[in-house]
Amino acid sequence: MTEERDLLNKKFSAVSNQLSSMTEERDLLNKNISAVSNQLSSMNEERDLLTKKLLCFYNQIKQCPAGWSSFSCSCYLLSERSGSWNQARNDCRDRGADLVVIDCAKEQNFLTTIIKENTWIGLTDNGMEGQWKWVDGTPLTLANWATNEPNNGGSLTSEEDCVHIRAEDQRTWNDISCTASMKWICKKIP
């Protein structure tokens, strides 16, 4: 009986050692999977950036239509007339563009050089109050709000759902009624 017990203990010890070894191997494989996954994610980001740059270079070969200004990989048109935010958006769409979506601070700085008066941009919280989205459906990440903005009109009104760049106040943004009349900026890729 002692021999059987010793044999069982040896087998148990061997199985325990094997289990421990397999657990260590599993943990090592999980670490490797995590590292490869992170590397793949990084490579995908790099690929996306390179694709965007390639598209940009390709688009730079194309020229903007007459009357449009070029910046980075896009074309911009400052309207000659004024209208509501919806009229502005419809006009841009009729031109194969949309109201400008501001992607970076450099683009914001570029826009400040071409506007001379209050100008509509493609930002609204029409869908849900306080949830600002660009006309392309992306949420607001970069912002240039004026002090105490957005305020939805404060106590005066509760319907300031569209955004314009102010001609004064360092070209900051303000929410205002979508029915206000002002010029606008269209943006498209050539």
CNS distance restraints for C-alpha pairs under 8 A (distance, minus, plus):
assign (resid   1 and name CA) (resid   5 and name CA) 6.17 0.50 0.50
assign (resid   2 and name CA) (resid   6 and name CA) 6.03 0.50 0.50
assign (resid   3 and name CA) (resid   7 and name CA) 6.02 0.50 0.50
assign (resid   4 and name CA) (resid   8 and name CA) 6.04 0.50 0.50
assign (resid   5 and name CA) (resid   9 and name CA) 6.01 0.50 0.50
assign (resid   6 and name CA) (resid  10 and name CA) 6.10 0.50 0.50
assign (resid   7 and name CA) (resid  11 and name CA) 6.18 0.50 0.50
assign (resid   8 and name CA) (resid  12 and name CA) 5.93 0.50 0.50
assign (resid   9 and name CA) (resid  13 and name CA) 5.92 0.50 0.50
assign (resid  10 and name CA) (resid  14 and name CA) 6.07 0.50 0.50
assign (resid  11 and name CA) (resid  15 and name CA) 6.08 0.50 0.50
assign (resid  12 and name CA) (resid  16 and name CA) 5.98 0.50 0.50
assign (resid  13 and name CA) (resid  17 and name CA) 6.07 0.50 0.50
assign (resid  14 and name CA) (resid  18 and name CA) 6.06 0.50 0.50
assign (resid  15 and name CA) (resid  19 and name CA) 5.98 0.50 0.50
assign (resid  16 and name CA) (resid  20 and name CA) 6.05 0.50 0.50
assign (resid  17 and name CA) (resid  21 and name CA) 6.04 0.50 0.50
assign (resid  18 and name CA) (resid  22 and name CA) 6.06 0.50 0.50
assign (resid  19 and name CA) (resid  23 and name CA) 6.03 0.50 0.50
assign (resid  20 and name CA) (resid  24 and name CA) 6.26 0.50 0.50
assign (resid  21 and name CA) (resid  25 and name CA) 6.18 0.50 0.50
assign (resid  22 and name CA) (resid  26 and name CA) 6.00 0.50 0.50
assign (resid  23 and name CA) (resid  27 and name CA) 6.16 0.50 0.50
assign (resid  24 and name CA) (resid  28 and name CA) 6.14 0.50 0.50
assign (resid  25 and name CA) (resid  29 and name CA) 6.12 0.50 0.50
assign (resid  26 and name CA) (resid  30 and name CA) 6.12 0.50 0.50
assign (resid  27 and name CA) (resid  31 and name CA) 6.26 0.50 0.50
assign (resid  28 and name CA) (resid  32 and name CA) 6.23 0.50 0.50
assign (resid  29 and name CA) (resid  33 and name CA) 6.06 0.50 0.50
assign (resid  30 and name CA) (resid  34 and name CA) 6.12 0.50 0.50
assign (resid  31 and name CA) (resid  35 and name CA) 6.16 0.50 0.50
assign (resid  32 and name CA) (resid  36 and name CA) 6.07 0.50 0.50
assign (resid  33 and name CA) (resid  37 and name CA) 5.95 0.50 0.50
assign (resid  34 and name CA) (resid  38 and name CA) 6.15 0.50 0.50
assign (resid  35 and name CA) (resid  39 and name CA) 6.14 0.50 0.50
assign (resid  36 and name CA) (resid  40 and name CA) 6.02 0.50 0.50
assign (resid  37 and name CA) (resid  41 and name CA) 6.15 0.50 0.50
assign (resid  38 and name CA) (resid  42 and name CA) 6.16 0.50 0.50
assign (resid  39 and name CA) (resid  43 and name CA) 6.11 0.50 0.50
assign (resid  40 and name CA) (resid  44 and name CA) 6.07 0.50 0.50
assign (resid  41 and name CA) (resid  45 and name CA) 6.27 0.50 0.50
assign (resid  42 and name CA) (resid  46 and name CA) 6.23 0.50 0.50
assign (resid  43 and name CA) (resid  47 and name CA) 6.02 0.50 0.50
assign (resid  44 and name CA) (resid  48 and name CA) 6.11 0.50 0.50
assign (resid  45 and name CA) (resid  49 and name CA) 6.20 0.50 0.50
assign (resid  46 and name CA) (resid  50 and name CA) 6.14 0.50 0.50
assign (resid  47 and name CA) (resid  51 and name CA) 6.02 0.50 0.50
assign (resid  48 and name CA) (resid  52 and name CA) 6.13 0.50 0.50
assign (resid  49 and name CA) (resid  53 and name CA) 6.20 0.50 0.50
assign (resid  50 and name CA) (resid  54 and name CA) 6.03 0.50 0.50
assign (resid  51 and name CA) (resid  55 and name CA) 6.09 0.50 0.50
assign (resid  52 and name CA) (resid  56 and name CA) 6.07 0.50 0.50
assign (resid  53 and name CA) (resid  57 and name CA) 6.19 0.50 0.50
assign (resid  54 and name CA) (resid  58 and name CA) 6.14 0.50 0.50
assign (resid  55 and name CA) (resid  59 and name CA) 6.03 0.50 0.50
assign (resid  56 and name CA) (resid  60 and name CA) 6.12 0.50 0.50
assign (resid  56 and name CA) (resid  72 and name CA) 7.56 0.50 0.50
assign (resid  56 and name CA) (resid  73 and name CA) 5.09 0.50 0.50
assign (resid  57 and name CA) (resid  61 and name CA) 6.71 0.50 0.50
assign (resid  57 and name CA) (resid  73 and name CA) 7.55 0.50 0.50
assign (resid  58 and name CA) (resid  62 and name CA) 7.17 0.50 0.50
assign (resid  59 and name CA) (resid  63 and name CA) 7.72 0.50 0.50
assign (resid  59 and name CA) (resid  73 and name CA) 6.07 0.50 0.50
assign (resid  59 and name CA) (resid  74 and name CA) 7.94 0.50 0.50
assign (resid  59 and name CA) (resid 189 and name CA) 7.15 0.50 0.50
assign (resid  59 and name CA) (resid 190 and name CA) 6.18 0.50 0.50
assign (resid  60 and name CA) (resid  72 and name CA) 7.98 0.50 0.50
assign (resid  60 and name CA) (resid  73 and name CA) 6.00 0.50 0.50
assign (resid  62 and name CA) (resid 190 and name CA) 6.09 0.50 0.50
assign (resid  63 and name CA) (resid 190 and name CA) 6.43 0.50 0.50
assign (resid  64 and name CA) (resid  68 and name CA) 5.92 0.50 0.50
assign (resid  64 and name CA) (resid  69 and name CA) 7.00 0.50 0.50
assign (resid  64 and name CA) (resid  70 and name CA) 6.41 0.50 0.50
assign (resid  64 and name CA) (resid  74 and name CA) 7.94 0.50 0.50
assign (resid  64 and name CA) (resid  75 and name CA) 5.62 0.50 0.50
assign (resid  64 and name CA) (resid 190 and name CA) 5.74 0.50 0.50
assign (resid  65 and name CA) (resid  75 and name CA) 7.96 0.50 0.50
assign (resid  65 and name CA) (resid 190 and name CA) 7.86 0.50 0.50
assign (resid  67 and name CA) (resid  77 and name CA) 6.99 0.50 0.50
assign (resid  68 and name CA) (resid  75 and name CA) 5.92 0.50 0.50
assign (resid  68 and name CA) (resid  76 and name CA) 5.28 0.50 0.50
assign (resid  68 and name CA) (resid  77 and name CA) 4.80 0.50 0.50
assign (resid  68 and name CA) (resid  78 and name CA) 7.77 0.50 0.50
assign (resid  69 and name CA) (resid  75 and name CA) 5.51 0.50 0.50
assign (resid  69 and name CA) (resid  76 and name CA) 4.99 0.50 0.50
assign (resid  69 and name CA) (resid  77 and name CA) 6.32 0.50 0.50
assign (resid  70 and name CA) (resid  74 and name CA) 5.93 0.50 0.50
assign (resid  70 and name CA) (resid  75 and name CA) 4.62 0.50 0.50
assign (resid  70 and name CA) (resid  76 and name CA) 6.26 0.50 0.50
assign (resid  71 and name CA) (resid  75 and name CA) 6.41 0.50 0.50
assign (resid  71 and name CA) (resid  76 and name CA) 7.64 0.50 0.50
assign (resid  71 and name CA) (resid 107 and name CA) 7.68 0.50 0.50
assign (resid  71 and name CA) (resid 110 and name CA) 7.49 0.50 0.50
assign (resid  73 and name CA) (resid 189 and name CA) 6.58 0.50 0.50
assign (resid  73 and name CA) (resid 190 and name CA) 7.97 0.50 0.50
assign (resid  74 and name CA) (resid 187 and name CA) 6.65 0.50 0.50
assign (resid  74 and name CA) (resid 188 and name CA) 5.63 0.50 0.50
assign (resid  74 and name CA) (resid 189 and name CA) 4.62 0.50 0.50
assign (resid  74 and name CA) (resid 190 and name CA) 6.56 0.50 0.50
assign (resid  75 and name CA) (resid 187 and name CA) 5.59 0.50 0.50
assign (resid  75 and name CA) (resid 188 and name CA) 5.30 0.50 0.50
assign (resid  75 and name CA) (resid 189 and name CA) 5.96 0.50 0.50
assign (resid  75 and name CA) (resid 190 and name CA) 6.53 0.50 0.50
assign (resid  76 and name CA) (resid 100 and name CA) 7.86 0.50 0.50
assign (resid  76 and name CA) (resid 185 and name CA) 6.55 0.50 0.50
assign (resid  76 and name CA) (resid 186 and name CA) 5.51 0.50 0.50
assign (resid  76 and name CA) (resid 187 and name CA) 4.62 0.50 0.50
assign (resid  76 and name CA) (resid 188 and name CA) 6.70 0.50 0.50
assign (resid  77 and name CA) (resid 185 and name CA) 5.48 0.50 0.50
assign (resid  77 and name CA) (resid 186 and name CA) 5.08 0.50 0.50
assign (resid  77 and name CA) (resid 187 and name CA) 6.63 0.50 0.50
assign (resid  78 and name CA) (resid 114 and name CA) 7.68 0.50 0.50
assign (resid  78 and name CA) (resid 115 and name CA) 7.48 0.50 0.50
assign (resid  78 and name CA) (resid 183 and name CA) 7.22 0.50 0.50
assign (resid  78 and name CA) (resid 184 and name CA) 5.89 0.50 0.50
assign (resid  78 and name CA) (resid 185 and name CA) 4.59 0.50 0.50
assign (resid  78 and name CA) (resid 186 and name CA) 6.60 0.50 0.50
assign (resid  79 and name CA) (resid 183 and name CA) 5.60 0.50 0.50
assign (resid  79 and name CA) (resid 184 and name CA) 5.48 0.50 0.50
assign (resid  79 and name CA) (resid 185 and name CA) 6.27 0.50 0.50
assign (resid  79 and name CA) (resid 186 and name CA) 7.75 0.50 0.50
assign (resid  80 and name CA) (resid 183 and name CA) 6.90 0.50 0.50
assign (resid  81 and name CA) (resid 182 and name CA) 7.66 0.50 0.50
assign (resid  81 and name CA) (resid 183 and name CA) 5.89 0.50 0.50
assign (resid  82 and name CA) (resid  88 and name CA) 7.87 0.50 0.50
assign (resid  82 and name CA) (resid 181 and name CA) 5.58 0.50 0.50
assign (resid  82 and name CA) (resid 182 and name CA) 4.36 0.50 0.50
assign (resid  82 and name CA) (resid 183 and name CA) 4.34 0.50 0.50
assign (resid  82 and name CA) (resid 184 and name CA) 7.36 0.50 0.50
assign (resid  83 and name CA) (resid  87 and name CA) 5.70 0.50 0.50
assign (resid  83 and name CA) (resid  88 and name CA) 6.09 0.50 0.50
assign (resid  83 and name CA) (resid 179 and name CA) 7.94 0.50 0.50
assign (resid  83 and name CA) (resid 180 and name CA) 7.26 0.50 0.50
assign (resid  83 and name CA) (resid 181 and name CA) 4.38 0.50 0.50
assign (resid  83 and name CA) (resid 182 and name CA) 5.34 0.50 0.50
assign (resid  83 and name CA) (resid 183 and name CA) 6.47 0.50 0.50
assign (resid  84 and name CA) (resid  88 and name CA) 6.08 0.50 0.50
assign (resid  84 and name CA) (resid 178 and name CA) 5.98 0.50 0.50
assign (resid  84 and name CA) (resid 179 and name CA) 4.75 0.50 0.50
assign (resid  84 and name CA) (resid 180 and name CA) 5.39 0.50 0.50
assign (resid  84 and name CA) (resid 181 and name CA) 4.79 0.50 0.50
assign (resid  84 and name CA) (resid 182 and name CA) 6.70 0.50 0.50
assign (resid  85 and name CA) (resid  89 and name CA) 6.19 0.50 0.50
assign (resid  85 and name CA) (resid 120 and name CA) 6.51 0.50 0.50
assign (resid  85 and name CA) (resid 162 and name CA) 6.98 0.50 0.50
assign (resid  85 and name CA) (resid 178 and name CA) 5.16 0.50 0.50
assign (resid  85 and name CA) (resid 179 and name CA) 6.47 0.50 0.50
assign (resid  85 and name CA) (resid 180 and name CA) 7.37 0.50 0.50
assign (resid  85 and name CA) (resid 181 and name CA) 7.58 0.50 0.50
assign (resid  86 and name CA) (resid  90 and name CA) 6.13 0.50 0.50
assign (resid  86 and name CA) (resid 178 and name CA) 7.21 0.50 0.50
assign (resid  86 and name CA) (resid 179 and name CA) 7.89 0.50 0.50
assign (resid  87 and name CA) (resid  91 and name CA) 6.13 0.50 0.50
assign (resid  88 and name CA) (resid  92 and name CA) 6.29 0.50 0.50
assign (resid  88 and name CA) (resid  99 and name CA) 7.25 0.50 0.50
assign (resid  88 and name CA) (resid 120 and name CA) 7.49 0.50 0.50
assign (resid  88 and name CA) (resid 183 and name CA) 7.56 0.50 0.50
assign (resid  88 and name CA) (resid 184 and name CA) 6.07 0.50 0.50
assign (resid  89 and name CA) (resid  93 and name CA) 6.18 0.50 0.50
assign (resid  89 and name CA) (resid  98 and name CA) 6.04 0.50 0.50
assign (resid  89 and name CA) (resid  99 and name CA) 5.60 0.50 0.50
assign (resid  89 and name CA) (resid 122 and name CA) 7.73 0.50 0.50
assign (resid  90 and name CA) (resid  94 and name CA) 6.10 0.50 0.50
assign (resid  90 and name CA) (resid  98 and name CA) 7.95 0.50 0.50
assign (resid  91 and name CA) (resid  95 and name CA) 6.51 0.50 0.50
assign (resid  92 and name CA) (resid  96 and name CA) 6.58 0.50 0.50
assign (resid  92 and name CA) (resid  97 and name CA) 5.00 0.50 0.50
assign (resid  92 and name CA) (resid  98 and name CA) 4.71 0.50 0.50
assign (resid  92 and name CA) (resid  99 and name CA) 6.09 0.50 0.50
assign (resid  92 and name CA) (resid 186 and name CA) 5.34 0.50 0.50
assign (resid  92 and name CA) (resid 187 and name CA) 7.74 0.50 0.50
assign (resid  93 and name CA) (resid  97 and name CA) 4.94 0.50 0.50
assign (resid  93 and name CA) (resid  98 and name CA) 5.21 0.50 0.50
assign (resid  96 and name CA) (resid 188 and name CA) 7.16 0.50 0.50
assign (resid  97 and name CA) (resid 186 and name CA) 6.04 0.50 0.50
assign (resid  97 and name CA) (resid 187 and name CA) 5.50 0.50 0.50
assign (resid  97 and name CA) (resid 188 and name CA) 4.70 0.50 0.50
assign (resid  97 and name CA) (resid 189 and name CA) 7.92 0.50 0.50
assign (resid  98 and name CA) (resid 122 and name CA) 7.46 0.50 0.50
assign (resid  98 and name CA) (resid 135 and name CA) 7.48 0.50 0.50
assign (resid  98 and name CA) (resid 186 and name CA) 5.34 0.50 0.50
assign (resid  98 and name CA) (resid 187 and name CA) 5.68 0.50 0.50
assign (resid  98 and name CA) (resid 188 and name CA) 6.78 0.50 0.50
assign (resid  99 and name CA) (resid 120 and name CA) 7.58 0.50 0.50
assign (resid  99 and name CA) (resid 121 and name CA) 5.56 0.50 0.50
assign (resid  99 and name CA) (resid 122 and name CA) 4.48 0.50 0.50
assign (resid  99 and name CA) (resid 135 and name CA) 7.07 0.50 0.50
assign (resid  99 and name CA) (resid 184 and name CA) 7.24 0.50 0.50
assign (resid  99 and name CA) (resid 185 and name CA) 5.86 0.50 0.50
assign (resid  99 and name CA) (resid 186 and name CA) 4.50 0.50 0.50
assign (resid  99 and name CA) (resid 187 and name CA) 6.01 0.50 0.50
assign (resid 100 and name CA) (resid 121 and name CA) 5.30 0.50 0.50
assign (resid 100 and name CA) (resid 122 and name CA) 5.13 0.50 0.50
assign (resid 100 and name CA) (resid 185 and name CA) 5.82 0.50 0.50
assign (resid 100 and name CA) (resid 186 and name CA) 5.22 0.50 0.50
assign (resid 100 and name CA) (resid 187 and name CA) 4.87 0.50 0.50
assign (resid 101 and name CA) (resid 121 and name CA) 6.94 0.50 0.50
assign (resid 101 and name CA) (resid 122 and name CA) 5.54 0.50 0.50
assign (resid 101 and name CA) (resid 123 and name CA) 7.25 0.50 0.50
assign (resid 101 and name CA) (resid 134 and name CA) 6.05 0.50 0.50
assign (resid 101 and name CA) (resid 135 and name CA) 7.03 0.50 0.50
assign (resid 101 and name CA) (resid 136 and name CA) 7.50 0.50 0.50
assign (resid 101 and name CA) (resid 187 and name CA) 7.47 0.50 0.50
assign (resid 102 and name CA) (resid 107 and name CA) 6.26 0.50 0.50
assign (resid 102 and name CA) (resid 108 and name CA) 6.34 0.50 0.50
assign (resid 102 and name CA) (resid 142 and name CA) 7.82 0.50 0.50
assign (resid 103 and name CA) (resid 107 and name CA) 6.69 0.50 0.50
assign (resid 103 and name CA) (resid 142 and name CA) 7.15 0.50 0.50
assign (resid 104 and name CA) (resid 108 and name CA) 6.49 0.50 0.50
assign (resid 104 and name CA) (resid 142 and name CA) 6.74 0.50 0.50
assign (resid 105 and name CA) (resid 109 and name CA) 6.14 0.50 0.50
assign (resid 105 and name CA) (resid 142 and name CA) 7.65 0.50 0.50
assign (resid 106 and name CA) (resid 110 and name CA) 6.19 0.50 0.50
assign (resid 107 and name CA) (resid 111 and name CA) 6.22 0.50 0.50
assign (resid 108 and name CA) (resid 112 and name CA) 6.42 0.50 0.50
assign (resid 109 and name CA) (resid 113 and name CA) 6.84 0.50 0.50
assign (resid 110 and name CA) (resid 114 and name CA) 7.11 0.50 0.50
assign (resid 111 and name CA) (resid 115 and name CA) 6.38 0.50 0.50
assign (resid 112 and name CA) (resid 171 and name CA) 6.09 0.50 0.50
assign (resid 115 and name CA) (resid 119 and name CA) 7.02 0.50 0.50
assign (resid 115 and name CA) (resid 167 and name CA) 6.83 0.50 0.50
assign (resid 116 and name CA) (resid 167 and name CA) 5.74 0.50 0.50
assign (resid 117 and name CA) (resid 166 and name CA) 6.84 0.50 0.50
assign (resid 117 and name CA) (resid 167 and name CA) 4.41 0.50 0.50
assign (resid 117 and name CA) (resid 168 and name CA) 7.78 0.50 0.50
assign (resid 117 and name CA) (resid 183 and name CA) 7.63 0.50 0.50
assign (resid 118 and name CA) (resid 164 and name CA) 6.34 0.50 0.50
assign (resid 118 and name CA) (resid 165 and name CA) 5.64 0.50 0.50
assign (resid 118 and name CA) (resid 166 and name CA) 4.67 0.50 0.50
assign (resid 118 and name CA) (resid 167 and name CA) 4.82 0.50 0.50
assign (resid 118 and name CA) (resid 182 and name CA) 6.28 0.50 0.50
assign (resid 118 and name CA) (resid 183 and name CA) 6.82 0.50 0.50
assign (resid 119 and name CA) (resid 164 and name CA) 5.14 0.50 0.50
assign (resid 119 and name CA) (resid 165 and name CA) 5.27 0.50 0.50
assign (resid 119 and name CA) (resid 166 and name CA) 6.79 0.50 0.50
assign (resid 119 and name CA) (resid 167 and name CA) 7.52 0.50 0.50
assign (resid 119 and name CA) (resid 182 and name CA) 5.87 0.50 0.50
assign (resid 119 and name CA) (resid 183 and name CA) 4.88 0.50 0.50
assign (resid 119 and name CA) (resid 184 and name CA) 4.73 0.50 0.50
assign (resid 119 and name CA) (resid 185 and name CA) 6.85 0.50 0.50
assign (resid 120 and name CA) (resid 162 and name CA) 7.94 0.50 0.50
assign (resid 120 and name CA) (resid 163 and name CA) 6.17 0.50 0.50
assign (resid 120 and name CA) (resid 164 and name CA) 4.21 0.50 0.50
assign (resid 120 and name CA) (resid 165 and name CA) 6.45 0.50 0.50
assign (resid 120 and name CA) (resid 182 and name CA) 6.76 0.50 0.50
assign (resid 120 and name CA) (resid 183 and name CA) 6.21 0.50 0.50
assign (resid 120 and name CA) (resid 184 and name CA) 4.36 0.50 0.50
assign (resid 120 and name CA) (resid 185 and name CA) 6.46 0.50 0.50
assign (resid 121 and name CA) (resid 163 and name CA) 6.04 0.50 0.50
assign (resid 121 and name CA) (resid 164 and name CA) 5.42 0.50 0.50
assign (resid 121 and name CA) (resid 165 and name CA) 6.98 0.50 0.50
assign (resid 121 and name CA) (resid 184 and name CA) 6.43 0.50 0.50
assign (resid 121 and name CA) (resid 185 and name CA) 6.30 0.50 0.50
assign (resid 122 and name CA) (resid 134 and name CA) 5.49 0.50 0.50
assign (resid 122 and name CA) (resid 135 and name CA) 5.26 0.50 0.50
assign (resid 122 and name CA) (resid 163 and name CA) 7.29 0.50 0.50
assign (resid 123 and name CA) (resid 132 and name CA) 6.57 0.50 0.50
assign (resid 123 and name CA) (resid 133 and name CA) 5.67 0.50 0.50
assign (resid 123 and name CA) (resid 134 and name CA) 4.47 0.50 0.50
assign (resid 123 and name CA) (resid 135 and name CA) 6.23 0.50 0.50
assign (resid 123 and name CA) (resid 162 and name CA) 6.17 0.50 0.50
assign (resid 123 and name CA) (resid 163 and name CA) 5.58 0.50 0.50
assign (resid 124 and name CA) (resid 132 and name CA) 5.43 0.50 0.50
assign (resid 124 and name CA) (resid 133 and name CA) 5.62 0.50 0.50
assign (resid 124 and name CA) (resid 134 and name CA) 6.45 0.50 0.50
assign (resid 124 and name CA) (resid 135 and name CA) 7.56 0.50 0.50
assign (resid 124 and name CA) (resid 161 and name CA) 5.43 0.50 0.50
assign (resid 124 and name CA) (resid 162 and name CA) 4.54 0.50 0.50
assign (resid 124 and name CA) (resid 163 and name CA) 6.21 0.50 0.50
assign (resid 125 and name CA) (resid 129 and name CA) 5.39 0.50 0.50
assign (resid 125 and name CA) (resid 130 and name CA) 5.90 0.50 0.50
assign (resid 125 and name CA) (resid 131 and name CA) 5.32 0.50 0.50
assign (resid 125 and name CA) (resid 132 and name CA) 4.48 0.50 0.50
assign (resid 125 and name CA) (resid 133 and name CA) 6.16 0.50 0.50
assign (resid 125 and name CA) (resid 161 and name CA) 5.17 0.50 0.50
assign (resid 125 and name CA) (resid 162 and name CA) 6.79 0.50 0.50
assign (resid 126 and name CA) (resid 161 and name CA) 5.49 0.50 0.50
assign (resid 126 and name CA) (resid 162 and name CA) 7.48 0.50 0.50
assign (resid 127 and name CA) (resid 131 and name CA) 7.55 0.50 0.50
assign (resid 128 and name CA) (resid 132 and name CA) 7.96 0.50 0.50
assign (resid 129 and name CA) (resid 161 and name CA) 7.55 0.50 0.50
assign (resid 131 and name CA) (resid 139 and name CA) 7.70 0.50 0.50
assign (resid 132 and name CA) (resid 139 and name CA) 6.17 0.50 0.50
assign (resid 132 and name CA) (resid 140 and name CA) 5.67 0.50 0.50
assign (resid 133 and name CA) (resid 137 and name CA) 5.86 0.50 0.50
assign (resid 133 and name CA) (resid 138 and name CA) 5.63 0.50 0.50
assign (resid 133 and name CA) (resid 139 and name CA) 4.42 0.50 0.50
assign (resid 133 and name CA) (resid 140 and name CA) 5.47 0.50 0.50
assign (resid 134 and name CA) (resid 138 and name CA) 5.40 0.50 0.50
assign (resid 134 and name CA) (resid 139 and name CA) 6.22 0.50 0.50
assign (resid 134 and name CA) (resid 140 and name CA) 6.67 0.50 0.50
assign (resid 143 and name CA) (resid 173 and name CA) 7.99 0.50 0.50
assign (resid 144 and name CA) (resid 172 and name CA) 5.39 0.50 0.50
assign (resid 144 and name CA) (resid 173 and name CA) 5.67 0.50 0.50
assign (resid 145 and name CA) (resid 149 and name CA) 5.61 0.50 0.50
assign (resid 145 and name CA) (resid 150 and name CA) 6.78 0.50 0.50
assign (resid 145 and name CA) (resid 172 and name CA) 5.36 0.50 0.50
assign (resid 145 and name CA) (resid 173 and name CA) 4.43 0.50 0.50
assign (resid 145 and name CA) (resid 174 and name CA) 6.20 0.50 0.50
assign (resid 146 and name CA) (resid 150 and name CA) 7.73 0.50 0.50
assign (resid 146 and name CA) (resid 169 and name CA) 7.40 0.50 0.50
assign (resid 146 and name CA) (resid 172 and name CA) 4.95 0.50 0.50
assign (resid 146 and name CA) (resid 173 and name CA) 5.44 0.50 0.50
assign (resid 146 and name CA) (resid 174 and name CA) 6.18 0.50 0.50
assign (resid 149 and name CA) (resid 173 and name CA) 7.60 0.50 0.50
assign (resid 149 and name CA) (resid 174 and name CA) 5.98 0.50 0.50
assign (resid 149 and name CA) (resid 175 and name CA) 6.90 0.50 0.50
assign (resid 150 and name CA) (resid 174 and name CA) 6.13 0.50 0.50
assign (resid 150 and name CA) (resid 175 and name CA) 5.42 0.50 0.50
assign (resid 151 and name CA) (resid 160 and name CA) 7.83 0.50 0.50
assign (resid 151 and name CA) (resid 175 and name CA) 7.01 0.50 0.50
assign (resid 152 and name CA) (resid 157 and name CA) 7.02 0.50 0.50
assign (resid 152 and name CA) (resid 158 and name CA) 5.43 0.50 0.50
assign (resid 152 and name CA) (resid 159 and name CA) 6.08 0.50 0.50
assign (resid 152 and name CA) (resid 160 and name CA) 4.62 0.50 0.50
assign (resid 152 and name CA) (resid 161 and name CA) 6.95 0.50 0.50
assign (resid 152 and name CA) (resid 175 and name CA) 6.47 0.50 0.50
assign (resid 152 and name CA) (resid 176 and name CA) 7.17 0.50 0.50
assign (resid 153 and name CA) (resid 157 and name CA) 4.90 0.50 0.50
assign (resid 153 and name CA) (resid 158 and name CA) 5.69 0.50 0.50
assign (resid 153 and name CA) (resid 159 and name CA) 6.91 0.50 0.50
assign (resid 153 and name CA) (resid 160 and name CA) 5.87 0.50 0.50
assign (resid 153 and name CA) (resid 175 and name CA) 7.71 0.50 0.50
assign (resid 153 and name CA) (resid 176 and name CA) 7.07 0.50 0.50
assign (resid 154 and name CA) (resid 158 and name CA) 7.09 0.50 0.50
assign (resid 159 and name CA) (resid 176 and name CA) 7.54 0.50 0.50
assign (resid 159 and name CA) (resid 177 and name CA) 5.80 0.50 0.50
assign (resid 160 and name CA) (resid 175 and name CA) 5.40 0.50 0.50
assign (resid 160 and name CA) (resid 176 and name CA) 4.18 0.50 0.50
assign (resid 160 and name CA) (resid 177 and name CA) 4.22 0.50 0.50
assign (resid 160 and name CA) (resid 178 and name CA) 6.74 0.50 0.50
assign (resid 161 and name CA) (resid 175 and name CA) 6.19 0.50 0.50
assign (resid 161 and name CA) (resid 176 and name CA) 6.20 0.50 0.50
assign (resid 161 and name CA) (resid 177 and name CA) 5.96 0.50 0.50
assign (resid 161 and name CA) (resid 178 and name CA) 6.20 0.50 0.50
assign (resid 162 and name CA) (resid 175 and name CA) 5.46 0.50 0.50
assign (resid 162 and name CA) (resid 176 and name CA) 5.56 0.50 0.50
assign (resid 162 and name CA) (resid 177 and name CA) 6.13 0.50 0.50
assign (resid 162 and name CA) (resid 178 and name CA) 5.12 0.50 0.50
assign (resid 163 and name CA) (resid 173 and name CA) 6.54 0.50 0.50
assign (resid 163 and name CA) (resid 174 and name CA) 5.57 0.50 0.50
assign (resid 163 and name CA) (resid 175 and name CA) 4.48 0.50 0.50
assign (resid 163 and name CA) (resid 176 and name CA) 6.07 0.50 0.50
assign (resid 163 and name CA) (resid 178 and name CA) 7.98 0.50 0.50
assign (resid 164 and name CA) (resid 173 and name CA) 5.68 0.50 0.50
assign (resid 164 and name CA) (resid 174 and name CA) 5.67 0.50 0.50
assign (resid 164 and name CA) (resid 175 and name CA) 6.63 0.50 0.50
assign (resid 164 and name CA) (resid 176 and name CA) 7.43 0.50 0.50
assign (resid 165 and name CA) (resid 171 and name CA) 5.62 0.50 0.50
assign (resid 165 and name CA) (resid 172 and name CA) 5.65 0.50 0.50
assign (resid 165 and name CA) (resid 173 and name CA) 4.62 0.50 0.50
assign (resid 165 and name CA) (resid 174 and name CA) 6.54 0.50 0.50
assign (resid 166 and name CA) (resid 170 and name CA) 7.58 0.50 0.50
assign (resid 166 and name CA) (resid 171 and name CA) 4.92 0.50 0.50
assign (resid 166 and name CA) (resid 172 and name CA) 5.62 0.50 0.50
assign (resid 166 and name CA) (resid 173 and name CA) 5.97 0.50 0.50
assign (resid 166 and name CA) (resid 174 and name CA) 6.85 0.50 0.50
assign (resid 167 and name CA) (resid 171 and name CA) 5.49 0.50 0.50
assign (resid 168 and name CA) (resid 172 and name CA) 7.87 0.50 0.50
assign (resid 176 and name CA) (resid 180 and name CA) 7.29 0.50 0.50
